[in-house]
Amino acid sequence: MDEAASKPSESTVPTPERSVAEIRARRILITGFIVAGLVLLGLVVLLVILSIDAYRAALAGAAPSPGEVVVGLLRDAAIIFVAFETMMIGILLIILMIQVQALIVLLRDEIKPMLEAVNDTVATVRGTTQFVSHNVVSPVIKWSSYLAGLRRIVQGIGELIK
């Protein structure tokens, strides 16, 4: 059997790097951008249709001059765009406030207990290190220095005897 045929392709293997929440958030973000783009595109198409109708009416003499009609439509379009933008900023600020609240809850409920546990562990390690240093390492260093001195004395006596 061919090895390449027995291995799954890379596109069928799920990537462990992305969580379900990340994928869902990305889909919501993309959907929001598409909806906002379609709304703006619809507004532009509506304004173009209205401007064509107003321009025809102005040429027929039913309204003021064509320039005034176009300027009025552009003014109205700018007002609508600013209102839409203000509405989007308000919605995004609400979402931001919700996310900040979720972050505060995460920090308070999950991170703080972890940090306290880490502090307890560090205190335990510090105490263990001091105990081992005082009761094991210091006596070993003392005896090693005594034995090194004794070895040096024995070597010195051995050199004198030769």
C-alpha positions as CSV (number, residue, x, y, z in Angstrom):
1,M,0.0,0.0,0.0
2,D,1.3,3.5,-0.8
3,E,2.4,5.5,2.3
4,A,1.1,8.8,0.9
5,A,-2.4,7.3,0.4
6,S,-2.5,5.9,4.0
7,K,-1.6,9.2,5.7
8,P,-4.5,11.8,6.2
9,S,-4.1,15.0,4.4
10,E,-3.1,18.1,6.4
11,S,-6.5,19.8,5.8
12,T,-8.4,16.9,7.5
13,V,-6.3,17.0,10.6
14,P,-7.7,19.5,13.2
15,T,-5.2,22.0,14.5
16,P,-4.8,22.0,18.3
17,E,-3.7,25.6,18.2
18,R,-7.2,27.1,17.8
19,S,-9.8,26.6,20.5
20,V,-13.5,26.3,19.9
21,A,-14.0,29.8,21.4
22,E,-11.4,31.3,19.1
23,I,-13.1,29.8,16.0
24,R,-16.5,31.0,17.2
25,A,-15.2,34.5,17.9
26,R,-13.6,34.6,14.5
27,R,-16.8,33.5,12.8
28,I,-18.8,36.2,14.7
29,L,-16.3,38.9,13.7
30,I,-16.3,37.9,10.1
31,T,-20.1,37.8,10.1
32,G,-20.3,41.2,11.7
33,F,-17.9,42.7,9.1
34,I,-20.0,41.2,6.3
35,V,-23.2,42.5,7.7
36,A,-21.7,46.0,8.2
37,G,-20.3,46.0,4.7
38,L,-23.7,45.0,3.3
39,V,-25.5,47.7,5.2
40,L,-23.0,50.3,4.0
41,L,-23.3,49.0,0.4
42,G,-27.1,49.2,0.7
43,L,-26.9,52.8,1.9
44,V,-24.7,53.8,-1.0
45,V,-27.0,52.1,-3.5
46,L,-30.0,53.8,-1.9
47,L,-28.3,57.2,-2.0
48,V,-27.3,56.7,-5.7
49,I,-30.9,55.8,-6.6
50,L,-32.3,58.8,-4.6
51,S,-29.8,61.1,-6.2
52,I,-30.7,60.0,-9.7
53,D,-34.4,60.5,-9.0
54,A,-33.8,63.9,-7.4
55,Y,-31.5,64.9,-10.3
56,R,-34.2,64.0,-12.8
57,A,-36.8,65.9,-10.8
58,A,-34.5,68.9,-10.6
59,L,-34.0,68.8,-14.4
60,A,-37.8,68.6,-14.9
61,G,-38.2,71.8,-12.8
62,A,-39.9,70.2,-9.8
63,A,-37.1,71.0,-7.4
64,P,-34.3,73.5,-7.0
65,S,-31.2,73.3,-9.1
66,P,-29.5,70.0,-9.7
67,G,-26.4,71.2,-7.8
68,E,-28.4,72.0,-4.7
69,V,-30.1,68.6,-4.8
70,V,-26.7,66.7,-5.1
71,V,-25.2,68.8,-2.3
72,G,-28.3,68.1,-0.1
73,L,-28.1,64.4,-0.8
74,L,-24.4,64.3,0.0
75,R,-25.1,66.2,3.2
76,D,-27.8,63.7,4.1
77,A,-25.5,60.8,3.2
78,A,-22.8,62.3,5.5
79,I,-25.3,62.6,8.4
80,I,-26.5,59.0,7.9
81,F,-22.9,57.8,7.8
82,V,-22.0,59.7,11.0
83,A,-25.1,58.3,12.7
84,F,-24.3,54.8,11.6
85,E,-20.7,55.2,12.7
86,T,-21.8,56.6,16.1
87,M,-24.1,53.6,16.5
88,M,-21.3,51.2,15.7
89,I,-18.9,52.9,18.2
90,G,-21.6,52.6,20.9
91,I,-22.1,48.9,20.2
92,L,-18.4,48.3,20.2
93,L,-18.0,50.2,23.5
94,I,-20.7,48.0,25.1
95,I,-18.8,44.9,23.8
96,L,-15.6,46.3,25.2
97,M,-17.1,46.9,28.6
98,I,-18.4,43.3,28.7
99,Q,-15.0,42.0,27.7
100,V,-13.3,44.1,30.4
101,Q,-15.8,42.8,33.0
102,A,-15.0,39.2,31.8
103,L,-11.3,39.9,32.2
104,I,-11.8,41.2,35.7
105,V,-13.8,38.1,36.7
106,L,-11.1,35.9,35.2
107,L,-8.3,37.7,37.1
108,R,-10.3,37.7,40.4
109,D,-11.6,34.1,40.2
110,E,-8.8,32.2,38.5
111,I,-5.5,34.0,38.3
112,K,-5.5,35.3,42.0
113,P,-5.9,31.8,43.5
114,M,-3.2,30.5,41.2
115,L,-0.8,33.2,42.3
116,E,-1.6,32.5,45.9
117,A,-0.8,28.8,45.3
118,V,2.4,29.7,43.6
119,N,3.4,32.0,46.6
120,D,2.7,29.1,49.0
121,T,4.8,26.7,46.9
122,V,7.7,29.2,46.7
123,A,7.5,29.6,50.5
124,T,7.6,25.8,50.9
125,V,10.6,25.6,48.5
126,R,12.4,28.4,50.4
127,G,11.9,26.6,53.7
128,T,13.0,23.3,52.3
129,T,16.1,24.9,50.8
130,Q,17.0,26.5,54.1
131,F,16.5,23.2,55.9
132,V,18.6,21.2,53.5
133,S,21.3,23.9,53.5
134,H,21.5,24.0,57.2
135,N,21.2,20.3,58.0
136,V,22.8,18.6,55.0
137,V,25.0,20.9,53.0
138,S,26.8,22.7,55.8
139,P,27.8,19.5,57.6
140,V,29.0,17.9,54.4
141,I,31.1,21.0,53.5
142,K,32.6,21.0,57.1
143,W,33.5,17.3,56.9
144,S,34.9,17.7,53.3
145,S,37.1,20.5,54.5
146,Y,38.3,18.4,57.6
147,L,39.0,15.5,55.3
148,A,40.8,17.7,52.8
149,G,43.0,19.1,55.6
150,L,43.7,15.6,57.0
151,R,44.6,14.4,53.5
152,R,47.0,17.3,53.1
153,I,48.6,16.5,56.5
154,V,49.0,12.9,55.5
155,Q,50.5,13.9,52.1
156,G,52.9,16.3,53.9
157,I,54.0,13.5,56.4
158,G,54.4,11.1,53.4
159,E,56.7,13.6,51.7
160,L,58.8,14.0,54.9
161,I,59.2,10.3,55.3
162,K,60.4,9.8,51.7
